[in-house]
Amino acid sequence: MTSAKLYIQRSEWENAKVQLQKELEKHPENAEAWYLLGRIHFEQKNYKDMLDAFKNSLKQSNQFKTEIDKVLLSVWASNLNKGVDHYNEAIRSSTDSSIVHFNKAIDYLKTSIMVMPDSFPGYRILALTYYGMKDKDNAVVYLKQALERQNDVQLGRILAGIFYERAVAAKNEAANLEGDAKTKAIESANKNFDEAIKVVENALKVAPQDPNLLAILNDSYIGAGRTQEAMESYQKAIIADPNNKYVHYNYGVLLLKNLNFEEAAEQFEAAIKLDEKFSDALYNLSATYMQWGAKMKEKADEEVKNDKTKPINKAYEEKFRKAKYYLEKLIEISPNDIAAWETLGMANTILNYPKEAKEAFDKADSLRKAK
């Protein structure tokens, strides 16, 4: 031990290691020898061997625990800070140099995690590093591990977003498959939708009114076919963020799919109040009134089918007039929208405006030919 300590004082690390290893062969219970061996590995930046030596020292006694904790904290902080620096540099850099910095960040951050495996910051930045590299498989691994240690809204958004993207991709793939392959793709989609929902529900414990989280939750419910839960989620989202036109719009789309025309119209109108030039909302509002009017007309026609003397209830015309109004608003914003012109032509036909109907259909045809 005396020789080992002298070599350490002179920074002759290899000679010191030889002496300590001889001591430990004879006395493996020597806590100080293990501690000193760990210090040498620290000086040589052999952090895995350092950890093993420190663990063996602490197995024998806690005599050097204070010193060991200080070294571990130093290694953790140094590597974490270097990892963060390289991550930040990668974000600022061009593609080629960013890869170099991302890889350096990974090395430093993995060391910080190895030294303090229960510390949240290393996992957080490591997850963001892999995400920045577009390595989503590894990003998922470390996002999960980070969230096991601390509920972080940003990481929750990212992880839920990855699961949602995977679900949509699998669902789209399933549309072009048959048999067992189709079944597996659908199962994969539903599994990823469910994973996204779980992640969001956990993140909402921290940020219950976060509009981005609520949007992912809503879309995941819809993708998974959990319509009632989606309805409830949108209602919460509107309370949380009443001035978000997209929340009103997306809720309106869901209501329209479920043929709830009255409430769908209310949501699209709310979106348009927030943005008068919101073309998608204008189109879907006109579509709502067109479908609503068609449903009312079908019912009115059925009522007089067996009684030609009974006057037809033309209350449906009001819905087609509203559709016409919003289509004209849409065309002011998007004069080359073929679908808008065609739908306007249909509305005018039903309302018995033959001249306006012809003009609308002709305009749609001319736009189509000009493409």
Buried (B, 14 or more C-beta within 10 A) or exposed (E): BEBBEEBBEEEBBEBBBBBBEBBBEEEEEBBBBBBBBBBBBBEEEBBEBBBBBBEBBBEBBEEBBEBBEEBBEEBBBBBBEBBBBBBEBBBEBEEEEBEEBBEBBBEBBBBBBBBBEEBBBBBBBBBBBBBBBEBBEBBBBBBBBBBEBEBBBEBBBBBBBBBBEBBBBBBEBBEEEEEEEBEBBBEBBBBBBBBBBBBBEBBBEEBEEBBBBBBBBBBBBBBBEBEEBBBEBBEBBBEBBEEBBBBBBBBBBBBBEBEBBEBBBBBBBBBBEBBEEBBBBBBBBBBBBBBBBBBBBEEBEEEEEEEEEEEEBEEBBEBBBBBBBBBBBBBEEBEEBBBBBBBBBBBBBBBEBEEBBEBBBEBBBEBEEEE
